[in-house]
Amino acid sequence: MRNPSSPRIGWYGLGSMGRPMAENLQQYLANYEQPNLTYYNRTMSTGADLEALGAVPAYSYGDLVANCDLIFTMVANDGVLQDLMRGVANDGQIQGKVFVDCSTVHPDTAANVSELLAMNGGRFLSAPVFGGPAIASSGKLVFAIGGPSENVETVKGYILDVMGRKIIDCGEKAQNAALLKVGGNIITLNLMEAVGEAHVFAEKTGLGDAAMQELISESFGAVAGGYSQRLTSGIYAPPLDTRPGFGVSLAIKDAAHALSIASQNNVKLPGLEVADRNMQAARKYAGECLDSSSMYGTLRREAGETFWNESSRQGGK
């Protein structure tokens, strides 16, 4: 029997990260006899598996907000988030509602959205995540979270051991969680660049990918090993009819946030500048259907090889 006192939870955004996160959340709600998740996505067919688990489709984002108390979002960029929040704030239907954004946005965006919602009776938490789609599917993401403490405590119950294995509490300001996410992406993109450089080094010297991948996996951990596998499996340049796990344009957006904030604070990020330049060159050469690790293709071209390896797609953009 469903517990009528439990909050009604909504979810917007069913991309490569949002969909597995929402599915894990719906499974938790069903297991504990709480109201089923309500969801909306621009392409509603993406939610077919989620609906099969018991989730309920909404007619629009506004309809979702009107019928939910706690609303999660996972969107592509700052502009999408701002448009969504302006729309519902202007409708005057957000009194007492809590919005939890799991996207990667600029800290200024998080601060502005938080202020906008508070002025209209709502509350905003920034809760960006660390980990790719496979980690999201396993429910082992790491969350950063920032916002009003009483709302954070409520939301933690729907994150820990549901969608994530760890929550890093960044305090009362939503923008601090967004800032931690931007800082974390400096590490992520530098590591992808380093793994790509090591693989091209191994290929050109005759050492080969197998030994390098084994070394990376055994000596530098599962994250670096996963990036190595993206290269050797060809996922860095997947077939044109598939969606990359962490698309190159999203990574370029994230790098731009970090570089902008660093510049404002007189901080140099030379490693990130190299990674950003190589990602942009990869996108210019091979189009949007690339993973963030596609700087490897640029490195291959600079070393006199083709952008494509034997496991990737062999052209197109």
N, C-alpha and C positions, 0 to 999 in steps of 0.2 A: 504494500500500500504506500503510495507516494506521501511524503511529508509536506503538508501545505505550508508549514512555517519556514521551509527552506527557501533561500532566494532563487528567483528565476534567473537563469544565466543565459546570456546571448553570446554569439560569436560571429564576427565579420572577418572574412579573409581566408580563403581556402587554397592558398598557393602551396608550394612544396614544403613549407614549414607549417603553415596554418592548418592544413588538413589533418596531418597526423596528430598535432596537438589537440585539435578539436575532437578527434576520434577518441583519444585517450580520456579526455574530459567527459565525453558522453558515456563511455564505458564505466567510468567512476560513478557518475550520477545514477546510472541504471543499477549498478551493483548496490548502491546505498539508498535506493528507492527515493531519490530526490527528483524534482521535476526535470523532464528531459530538456536537453540543450535546444535552444532556438538558434537558427543560423541563417545568414544571408551571404551571398557572394555574387559578384557581377555575372559570373557564369554559373548558374545554379546547378547545371548537370554535374559539376565537380563535386557536389555534395551528395551524390547518390549513395556512396558507401556509408556516409555519415547518417543519412536518413534511414538506411537499412539497420543501423544500430539503435534507432529509436529517436534520433534528433528530429526536430520539427522545423520545416522551412518557413521563413517569414516572407512577406510580400515585398519588403523594401527594408533599407537600413532604418528608416524612421519607424516602421512597423515593429522591427526588432526591438528598438529602444523603448518604444511605448509599452511593450509587453514584458520587459525584463528589468531586473533590479541591478544586475551586475553584468557589464558588457565588456568582453574581450575583443580587441582588434589586432590583426596582423596584416599590415599593408606594405606596399612597395616603397613608399617615400613620404616625405614631409607634406607635400601638397595634398596627397590623398587624405592623410590624417586630418589636416586642417580643414579641408572641405567637408569631411564627415562631421567633425565636431561643430563647425559653424552652423551647419544645417540643423542639427538637433538642438543646439543652444538657442537658435532663433525661433524654433518651434515652441519653446517654453514647456517642454515635457520632461525635463531632466532633474527636477527637484528630488533630492535624496538618492539619486542613482550614482553608481560608482563605475567609472570607465577605466579599463586596464589595457594599456597599449603595449604590445610585445614587439613592436617594430623597432628598427634602428632609425632614429631621427636625431636631428641636431638638438643639443640641449636647450637652445633658445626656443625651438618649436615646442618641446615638452613644457617649458616654463609658460609660454604663451597660451597653450591649450589648457594647462592647469588653471591659469588665471581666468580664462574665458568661461570654463565650466563652473568654477567657484562662484563667479559673478551671477550665474544663473541657477545656483542651487545644487550643482553636481559636484562630484569629486573625481580627481584624475590621479592615476598611478602610472608611472612609467615602469615597465617590467620587461626590458629587452632580454634576449636569450643568447646563450653561447652554445654552439653545437649545430651540426648540419641536419638534413632530413632524416638520416638513419638514426641519429641520436634522438631526434624528436619522436620518431616512431617507437623507440624503446622506452620513452618516458624518462630519459636521463639527462635532460637539458640542465644547464646552470642558468639561473635567473638572477639578474640584478633588479632591485625594486626600490622605488623611491616615491614618497607621498605621505599623506596623513596616516599616522601610526595606527589609529583605530581601524581604518580601512585596510591597511596592509595586513593586520592580523587576521581579518576575515578572509582575505584573498589567499593567504598562505595555505589555507586548508584545501584549496582547489589546485594548488601548484605542487606542493611537496609530495613526492611519491605518487603523483598523478601524471603531471607533465614534466616534472623536474626532480633531480636528485639533490639539488643544493640551491639555497636562496641567499644572495648577498644583500643585506639590508643597507641601503645607502642613505637612510635618514628621511627627514620630512620633506625634502625638496625633490620633486619629480626629476628635475634636470640633472641631479647628481647620478641617477641610474643611467640616464642617456649618456652622460659624460664618461662613465665607466665603460659602457658599451663601445663608444668611439675609441677610447684608449685600448680596449681589448682587441679591436680590429687592427690597430697598429701592429700588434703581435701576430695576429692571424695572417695578414697580408705579407709581412716580412718573412714569416715562416714558409708560406707558399712560394715566395720568390726564392728563398734559400734552397728549398727542396727541388724546385725546377732547375736551378743552377747546378746542383749536385748531380741531377740525372743527366743533364746535357754534358757535363764533365765526364761522367761515366761512359756515356755513349761515344763520345768523340775520342776518348783515350783507349777504347777497346775493352775497358773493364766490363761494360754491359750493365743493363738495368737490374738484373736479378740480384746480384750481390749488393748493389746500392740500396735497393728496396729492402732487402733483409736487414742491412745495417741500420737504415733509418727506422724501421719498425722496432727492432730490438733495442736500439740504443737511445732513441729520441722519443719514444712513447707512441701511444695509439693515435694521437692527433696528427703528428708528423707522418706516421705510417699511413694514415688515411689519405693525407695529401699526396703521398708517393703513389698510392694505389690509383688515385684519380688520373695520374699521368700514364702509368703503365697499362691501365685498363681502357684508356682513350676517352674517359669521361670528361676530360678538359675540353674536348670538342665533340659533343655527342651528336647523334643524328638530328637532322633539321626538324624532324617531327616530334622531338621530345623537349622537355623543359629541363634546363640545367638545375642542379641542386642549389647552387649559390651563384646566380647569374652575374656575368661580368659587369653589366651596367649597374647592378646593385652594389657590387664591390667598388666600382669607380665612384659612385655616390658616397659610399662610406669613407673612402680615402679622402675625398674632397672635404667632408666634414672635419676629419682629423687634421688635414693640412691647413684648413682655414683657422681652426681653433689654435693650432700650434703657432701660426703666424701672428695671431693676435696676442699671443703670450711670449713672443720672441723665442720660440723653441724650434730647433732644426730637426727635421725628420728625413734624413738623406736616404735611409733604406726604403721608407714608404714612397718617397719620390720616385725611386727606381721602379718599384713594383707598380705604381700608378702609371708611369710612362709605358711600361711593358704591357699592362692590361689595355691601355688605350690603343697601343699599336696593334694588339691582337684583335680588338674589336674593329678597328679600321680595316684590317686585312680579311677577317673571317666572319664579321657580322655579329649580331646579337646572340645567336644560339651558341654561347660559350660559357663555360664555368669560370669562376674567378681565378682558378689555377691556370688559365690559358696564357698567362705570361710565359709559361713553358714553351708554347708554340713560337712566341716572339724570340725567345732565347735560342730555340732550334734554328730559326731562320738566320739569326745573327751569327750562328756557328756554321752556316753554309748548308744546313739541312732543310727539308721541307717543314712547313708548319705542322703538318699532320704526321703522326707516327702510325705504325702498322695496326694499332688497335682503335684509332679514332676514325671519325668520318674522313673522307678523302677529298673534301672540297665543299664549295657552296657557302652562302652567307645569307 
